[in-house]
């Protein structure tokens, strides 16, 4: 399958607080240097099969080094409070796999940046995805070690675009125009993506699309969501939302609409890869053609992994290995280096469609780990990304990670951007946009709310 390399654009598990606090036990003892004892690893990949896979990697590491590893299942949201509590008592984990916004941990002195920097230098900084390194570089020091991530992609129906006489879009404007044409001419949804007012899925949709015009939420402390390029993006967002033949979408309904054959475009994360191939029993293929041809979407879908080369930014996220202050730094560092080299592919195999490597290779083979990732079976099957979508898809997704972007990350504006994202501040204004309010006025109102958040943060 030919891949169009142009982009657009945690595991959600809640643990009881008692478990979160209990998970602090067994970690570092505060000396930061003894690698003879066991280490504790917090992971957000908590499903039983994923835990079993991680246990196997840890066992192999123990066999090679003699360092035992205790793996604790803990979602990112629980890690935040548990680390603060553990740090206060001097009992922290040795390694935690965490999302990229580490500014809060860093500002509280919870992160051993020296240990993270040493790991990156030992493995070779030039072997990592540069944008991922930028995300965790705060005050000139690396706060963690990049592991893997996912991005948004645009899936499109090649057969429907051909029937409509449309070229593959190369900008947000072209995408909006194509979606509108599909809706008017064929009576189905042009673009399925998160559009429900005030919801996280719409917040993601806004960030994915707005970045395609160079729009930034905030720049060097100044709120910029009211800039002309943001107003332009808001106008195109409205057109994309209006291309729906089924009302407003959340993540689930957007995906279902595409899998039912009722949309020409879908904005979704890379987790869609196994679902399009019919490998996810929780999200079955329901299109009319699928009953006779289970490969219908594989044969009639393609991907945009970079939409606009002028503004190569796509919404996505990264996961990073954090070594806290007070941890067993030597043991932790040895473990992180192992799971980013010898054990890397086995770690990524827990969910390859959502864990694209941020260390594509090493000095000897710059694409070794990306190539290995492409051979990992998806969703418990024997089929790989390369088997289903071709080697070009593997390369395209690797290149897509080079453009992964989220407002504020890796800058002093990370806290503000995170707060605006968590509160769905921008998505609350979509009602006005859908009602015909001028896009410039809409983004001006968005900016006022973001400014109020900034004022509250001090």
C-alpha positions as CSV (number, residue, x, y, z in Angstrom):
1,X,0.0,0.0,0.0
2,X,1.3,3.4,-0.9
3,X,1.6,5.7,2.1
4,X,1.1,9.5,1.8
5,X,3.7,10.9,4.3
6,X,1.8,14.0,5.3
7,X,0.5,14.6,8.8
8,X,-2.4,15.9,10.7
9,X,-2.3,16.4,13.8
10,X,-2.3,6.8,28.1
11,X,-3.8,4.2,28.9
12,X,-6.9,5.3,30.8
13,X,-6.9,3.1,33.9
14,X,-7.9,4.4,37.4
15,X,-6.5,2.7,40.4
16,X,-7.6,3.2,44.0
17,X,-5.4,5.7,45.9
18,X,-4.5,2.9,48.3
19,X,-2.9,1.0,45.5
20,X,-1.1,4.1,44.3
21,X,0.4,4.7,47.7
22,X,1.3,1.1,48.3
23,X,3.1,1.0,44.9
24,X,5.7,3.4,46.3
25,X,7.1,0.6,48.5
26,X,10.0,-1.4,47.2
27,X,11.5,1.4,45.2
28,X,14.7,3.4,45.7
29,X,16.1,3.7,49.2
30,X,17.3,7.3,48.8
31,X,21.0,6.7,48.3
32,X,20.7,7.1,44.5
33,X,23.7,4.8,43.7
34,X,23.4,1.2,44.8
35,X,22.6,-1.0,41.9
36,X,22.9,-4.3,43.8
37,X,19.3,-4.3,45.1
38,X,16.0,-4.8,43.2
39,X,14.3,-1.9,41.3
40,X,10.7,-1.0,41.0
41,X,9.1,0.0,37.7
42,X,5.8,1.8,37.3
43,X,4.0,1.1,34.0
44,X,0.7,2.5,32.6
45,X,0.3,-0.6,30.5
46,X,-1.8,-2.5,33.0
47,X,-3.8,-5.0,30.9
48,X,-2.9,-8.6,31.9
49,X,-1.4,-9.6,28.6
50,X,0.7,-6.4,28.6
51,X,1.8,-6.9,32.1
52,X,2.9,-10.5,31.3
53,X,4.9,-9.3,28.3
54,X,6.7,-6.7,30.5
55,X,7.4,-9.3,33.2
56,X,9.1,-11.4,30.5
57,X,11.4,-8.5,29.5
58,X,12.2,-7.8,33.1
59,X,13.1,-11.5,33.7
60,X,15.5,-11.4,30.8
61,X,17.1,-8.2,32.2
62,X,17.4,-9.9,35.6
63,X,19.0,-13.0,34.0
64,X,21.6,-10.8,32.2
65,X,22.4,-8.4,35.1
66,X,21.3,-10.0,38.3
67,X,19.1,-6.9,39.1
68,X,15.6,-7.9,40.0
69,X,12.7,-5.8,38.8
70,X,9.3,-5.4,40.5
71,X,6.7,-4.2,38.0
72,X,3.8,-2.2,39.3
73,X,0.7,-1.4,37.2
74,X,-0.1,2.3,37.7
75,X,-1.9,4.8,35.4
76,X,-0.2,8.2,34.7
77,X,-2.8,10.1,36.8
78,X,-2.1,8.0,39.8
79,X,1.6,8.3,39.3
80,X,1.5,12.0,39.9
81,X,0.1,11.8,43.4
82,X,2.0,8.6,44.3
83,X,5.3,10.1,43.4
84,X,4.7,13.3,45.4
85,X,3.7,11.2,48.4
86,X,6.6,8.8,48.1
87,X,9.1,11.6,47.7
88,X,7.9,13.1,51.0
89,X,8.6,9.8,52.8
90,X,11.8,9.0,50.9
91,X,10.3,6.0,49.2
92,X,10.1,6.3,45.4
93,X,10.1,4.0,42.4
94,X,13.3,3.6,40.4
95,X,11.7,4.0,37.0
96,X,8.3,5.3,35.8
97,X,6.9,5.3,32.3
98,X,5.2,8.6,32.1
99,X,3.7,11.1,29.6
100,X,5.8,14.0,28.3
101,X,4.6,16.9,30.5
102,X,7.2,16.6,33.3
103,X,7.3,20.3,34.2
104,X,5.4,19.8,37.5
105,X,7.7,16.9,38.6
106,X,10.8,18.9,37.5
107,X,9.7,22.1,39.3
108,X,9.3,20.1,42.6
109,X,12.7,18.5,42.3
110,X,11.3,15.0,41.8
111,X,13.3,14.1,38.7
112,X,17.0,12.9,38.5
113,X,17.9,14.8,35.3
114,X,21.5,13.8,35.6
115,X,20.6,10.1,35.4
116,X,18.3,10.6,32.4
117,X,20.9,12.7,30.6
118,X,23.6,10.0,31.2
119,X,21.4,7.3,29.7
120,X,20.7,9.4,26.7
121,X,24.3,10.2,26.2
122,X,25.3,6.5,26.7
123,X,22.8,5.4,24.1
124,X,23.6,8.4,21.8
125,X,21.3,11.5,21.7
126,X,21.4,11.4,17.9
127,X,19.7,7.9,17.9
128,X,16.5,9.4,19.5
129,X,13.7,11.3,17.9
130,X,14.8,15.0,18.2
131,X,11.3,16.3,18.9
132,X,10.8,13.8,21.6
133,X,14.0,15.0,23.2
134,X,12.8,18.6,23.0
135,X,9.7,17.7,24.9
136,X,11.6,16.5,27.9
137,X,14.4,19.1,27.8
138,X,13.6,21.6,30.6
139,X,16.0,24.3,31.6
140,X,18.6,22.8,29.4
141,X,18.6,19.3,30.9
142,X,16.8,16.1,29.9
143,X,14.3,15.1,32.6
144,X,13.5,11.6,31.2
145,X,14.4,9.2,28.4
146,X,12.0,8.9,25.4
147,X,10.5,5.5,24.8
148,X,7.6,5.5,22.3
149,X,4.4,7.3,21.3
150,X,1.5,7.6,18.9
151,X,0.2,10.3,16.6
152,X,-3.0,11.3,14.8
153,X,-3.3,10.2,11.2
154,X,-5.9,10.8,8.6
155,X,-7.3,7.7,7.1
156,X,-9.1,8.2,3.8
157,X,-11.1,6.1,1.4
158,X,-9.2,5.8,-1.8
159,X,-12.2,4.5,-3.7
160,X,-14.5,7.4,-2.6
161,X,-12.0,10.1,-3.4
162,X,-11.5,8.5,-6.9
163,X,-15.3,8.4,-7.4
164,X,-15.5,12.1,-6.5
165,X,-12.6,13.0,-8.7
166,X,-10.7,14.4,-5.7
167,X,-6.9,14.5,-5.2
168,X,-5.4,13.6,-1.8
169,X,-5.4,16.8,0.3
170,X,-2.1,18.6,1.0
171,X,-3.4,21.3,3.4
172,X,-6.2,21.9,5.9
173,X,-8.0,24.0,3.4
174,X,-7.9,21.3,0.8
175,X,-9.0,18.7,3.4
176,X,-12.0,20.8,4.4
177,X,-13.0,21.4,0.8
178,X,-12.8,17.7,0.0
179,X,-14.8,16.7,3.0
180,X,-17.5,19.3,2.1
181,X,-17.6,17.9,-1.5
182,X,-18.1,14.3,-0.3
183,X,-20.9,15.4,2.0
184,X,-22.7,17.3,-0.8
185,X,-22.1,14.9,-3.7
186,X,-22.3,11.5,-2.0
187,X,-24.5,12.2,1.1
188,X,-22.1,10.6,3.6
189,X,-19.8,12.1,6.2
190,X,-16.8,13.9,4.7
191,X,-14.7,13.9,7.8
192,X,-15.3,11.9,11.1
193,X,-13.4,13.3,14.1
194,X,-14.0,14.7,17.6
195,X,-16.4,17.6,17.3
196,X,-18.7,17.4,20.4
197,X,-18.8,20.7,22.2
198,X,-16.7,20.8,25.4
199,X,-15.3,17.3,25.2
200,X,-11.7,15.9,25.3
201,X,-12.2,14.5,21.8
202,X,-13.0,17.9,20.4
203,X,-10.1,19.4,22.3
204,X,-7.8,16.9,20.5
205,X,-9.5,17.7,17.2
206,X,-8.9,21.4,17.6
207,X,-5.3,20.9,18.4
208,X,-4.8,18.5,15.5
209,X,-6.4,20.8,13.0
210,X,-5.3,24.2,14.2
211,X,-1.6,23.2,14.1
212,X,-2.0,22.7,10.4
213,X,-2.0,26.4,9.8
214,X,0.9,27.1,12.1
215,X,-1.5,28.2,14.9
216,X,-0.1,28.1,18.5
217,X,-2.0,28.3,21.7
218,X,0.7,30.3,23.5
219,X,4.2,31.4,22.5
220,X,6.9,32.5,25.0
221,X,4.2,33.4,27.6
222,X,1.9,35.3,25.3
223,X,-1.5,33.8,24.4
224,X,-1.6,33.6,20.6
225,X,-4.7,31.5,19.9
226,X,-6.4,34.7,18.6
227,X,-3.8,35.0,15.7
228,X,-5.1,35.2,12.1
229,X,-3.7,31.7,11.3
230,X,-5.9,30.4,14.2
231,X,-9.0,32.1,12.9
232,X,-8.2,30.5,9.5
233,X,-8.0,27.1,11.1
234,X,-11.3,27.7,13.1
235,X,-13.0,28.4,9.8
236,X,-11.8,25.1,8.3
237,X,-12.7,23.3,11.5
238,X,-16.3,24.5,11.1
239,X,-16.4,23.3,7.5
240,X,-15.0,19.9,8.6
241,X,-17.6,19.6,11.4
242,X,-20.4,20.6,9.0
243,X,-19.3,17.8,6.6
244,X,-20.8,15.3,9.1
245,X,-24.0,13.5,8.0
246,X,-24.5,12.2,11.5
247,X,-24.2,15.2,13.9
248,X,-21.3,15.8,16.3
249,X,-18.8,13.0,17.0
250,X,-16.8,11.7,19.9
251,X,-14.0,9.3,19.4
252,X,-16.1,6.2,19.5
253,X,-18.8,7.4,17.1
254,X,-16.2,8.9,14.7
255,X,-14.5,5.5,14.5
256,X,-17.7,3.6,14.2
257,X,-18.9,5.8,11.3
258,X,-15.7,5.1,9.3
259,X,-15.8,1.4,10.1
260,X,-19.4,1.3,8.9
261,X,-18.4,2.7,5.6
262,X,-20.1,6.0,6.1
263,X,-17.2,8.5,6.0
264,X,-14.5,9.4,3.5
265,X,-12.0,10.7,6.1
266,X,-11.2,9.8,9.7
267,X,-8.9,11.6,12.1
268,X,-7.7,9.1,14.6
269,X,-4.7,7.8,16.5
270,X,-2.4,5.1,15.2
271,X,-4.5,2.7,17.3
272,X,-6.8,2.5,14.3
273,X,-4.3,0.3,12.4
274,X,-5.4,-3.0,13.9
275,X,-9.1,-2.0,13.8
276,X,-9.1,-1.3,10.1
277,X,-7.7,-4.8,9.6
278,X,-10.5,-6.4,11.6
279,X,-8.2,-7.5,14.4
280,X,-10.0,-5.8,17.2
281,X,-13.1,-7.8,18.3
282,X,-14.3,-4.8,20.4
283,X,-14.5,-2.6,17.3
284,X,-15.7,-4.9,14.5
285,X,-16.0,-4.0,10.8
286,X,-19.6,-3.2,10.0
287,X,-19.5,-1.8,6.5
288,X,-21.8,-3.5,3.9
289,X,-18.8,-4.7,1.9
290,X,-17.0,-6.1,4.9
291,X,-19.2,-9.2,5.3
292,X,-17.8,-10.5,2.0
293,X,-14.4,-9.0,2.2
294,X,-12.7,-8.6,5.6
295,X,-9.8,-6.8,3.9
296,X,-12.1,-4.1,2.4
297,X,-10.7,-1.2,4.4
298,X,-7.1,-2.3,4.0
299,X,-7.6,-2.4,0.3
300,X,-9.6,0.8,0.1
301,X,-7.9,3.0,2.7
302,X,-4.7,5.0,2.8
303,X,-3.1,7.3,5.3
304,X,-1.9,10.9,5.5
305,X,0.8,11.0,8.0
306,X,2.0,14.6,7.2
307,X,-0.8,16.8,5.9
308,X,1.0,20.1,5.3
309,X,4.8,20.1,4.8
310,X,4.8,23.9,5.4
311,X,3.6,23.2,9.0
312,X,4.7,19.7,9.8
313,X,3.1,19.2,13.2
314,X,0.6,16.6,14.3
315,X,-1.1,16.0,17.6
316,X,0.3,13.0,19.5
317,X,2.0,12.1,22.6
318,X,5.1,10.4,23.9
319,X,5.9,8.1,26.8
320,X,9.2,8.5,28.6
321,X,11.2,6.7,31.3
322,X,11.6,8.8,34.4
323,X,14.2,8.1,37.0
324,X,13.1,10.0,40.2
325,X,15.4,11.7,42.7
326,X,16.3,9.2,45.4
327,X,15.9,6.2,43.2
328,X,18.5,3.5,42.6
329,X,19.9,5.5,39.8
330,X,22.5,2.9,38.6
331,X,20.1,0.0,38.6
332,X,17.4,2.1,37.0
333,X,19.8,3.4,34.3
334,X,20.9,-0.1,33.5
335,X,17.2,-1.2,33.1
336,X,16.3,1.8,30.9
337,X,19.3,1.2,28.6
338,X,18.3,-2.4,28.3
339,X,14.7,-1.8,27.5
340,X,15.7,0.7,24.9
341,X,18.1,-1.7,23.1
342,X,18.1,-5.5,23.7
343,X,14.6,-5.5,25.2
344,X,13.1,-2.7,23.1
345,X,11.1,-4.6,20.5
346,X,9.6,-6.9,23.2
347,X,8.5,-3.9,25.2
348,X,6.9,-2.3,22.2
349,X,5.2,-5.5,21.3
350,X,2.7,-5.0,24.2
351,X,0.7,-2.7,21.8
352,X,2.7,-1.9,18.6
353,X,-0.1,0.1,16.9
354,X,0.2,2.7,19.7
355,X,3.9,2.4,20.6
356,X,6.0,3.7,17.8
357,X,9.6,3.8,18.8
358,X,11.2,7.1,19.6
359,X,14.7,5.6,19.3
360,X,14.5,4.4,15.7
361,X,17.9,2.7,15.8
362,X,21.4,2.8,17.1
363,X,24.8,4.0,15.8
364,X,25.4,0.8,13.8
365,X,21.9,0.6,12.3
366,X,19.9,3.9,12.5
367,X,16.5,2.2,11.7
368,X,17.0,-1.1,13.5
369,X,14.3,-0.7,16.2
370,X,11.8,0.9,13.8
371,X,12.3,-2.0,11.4
372,X,11.8,-4.4,14.3
373,X,8.7,-2.6,15.3
374,X,7.2,-3.1,11.8
375,X,7.5,-6.9,12.3
376,X,5.6,-7.0,15.6
377,X,2.3,-8.8,15.5
378,X,-0.7,-6.6,16.2
379,X,-3.7,-7.3,18.5
380,X,-2.7,-10.9,19.3
381,X,-2.6,-11.9,15.6
382,X,0.3,-13.0,13.5
383,X,-0.1,-10.0,11.2
384,X,2.3,-7.1,11.4
385,X,2.1,-3.5,10.3
386,X,4.4,-4.3,7.4
387,X,2.4,-7.4,6.5
388,X,-0.9,-5.5,6.3
389,X,0.1,-2.0,5.1
390,X,3.6,-2.5,3.6
391,X,7.1,-1.3,4.5
392,X,6.3,2.2,3.4
393,X,3.7,2.5,6.1
394,X,6.4,1.6,8.7
395,X,8.7,4.3,7.3
396,X,5.8,6.8,7.1
397,X,4.8,6.4,10.7
398,X,8.4,6.7,11.8
399,X,8.6,10.0,9.9
400,X,5.3,11.0,11.3
401,X,6.8,10.8,14.8
402,X,9.3,13.4,13.7
403,X,6.5,15.8,13.6
404,X,4.6,14.8,16.7
405,X,3.5,18.0,18.5
406,X,1.4,19.2,21.4
407,X,1.0,22.8,22.4
408,X,3.4,24.0,25.1
409,X,5.4,20.8,25.6
410,X,9.1,21.3,26.2
411,X,8.5,25.0,26.9
412,X,7.7,27.2,29.9
413,X,4.1,27.3,28.6
414,X,3.6,23.6,29.3
415,X,1.6,24.1,32.5
416,X,-0.8,26.6,30.9
417,X,-1.3,24.5,27.8
418,X,-1.9,21.4,30.0
419,X,-4.5,23.3,32.1
420,X,-6.3,24.5,29.0
421,X,-6.3,21.0,27.6
422,X,-7.6,19.4,30.8
423,X,-10.4,21.9,31.1
424,X,-11.4,21.7,27.4
425,X,-11.2,25.5,27.4
426,X,-11.1,25.8,23.6
427,X,-13.8,23.2,22.9
428,X,-16.3,25.1,25.0
429,X,-16.4,27.7,22.2
430,X,-17.5,25.3,19.5
431,X,-21.2,26.0,19.9
432,X,-20.6,29.6,18.9
433,X,-18.5,28.5,15.9
434,X,-21.2,26.0,14.8
435,X,-23.8,28.8,15.2
436,X,-22.1,31.0,12.6
437,X,-20.1,33.3,14.8
438,X,-17.2,34.8,12.9
439,X,-14.1,32.5,13.4
440,X,-11.9,35.5,14.4
441,X,-14.4,36.3,17.2
442,X,-14.4,32.7,18.3
443,X,-10.6,32.5,18.7
444,X,-10.6,35.9,20.3
445,X,-13.0,34.5,22.9
446,X,-10.9,31.4,23.3
447,X,-7.8,33.7,23.9
448,X,-9.7,35.5,26.7
449,X,-10.4,32.3,28.5
450,X,-6.8,31.1,28.1
451,X,-5.6,34.4,29.4
452,X,-7.8,34.1,32.4
453,X,-6.3,30.6,33.1
454,X,-2.8,32.1,32.8
455,X,-3.7,34.9,35.3
456,X,-5.1,32.3,37.8
457,X,-1.8,30.3,37.5
458,X,0.1,33.4,38.3
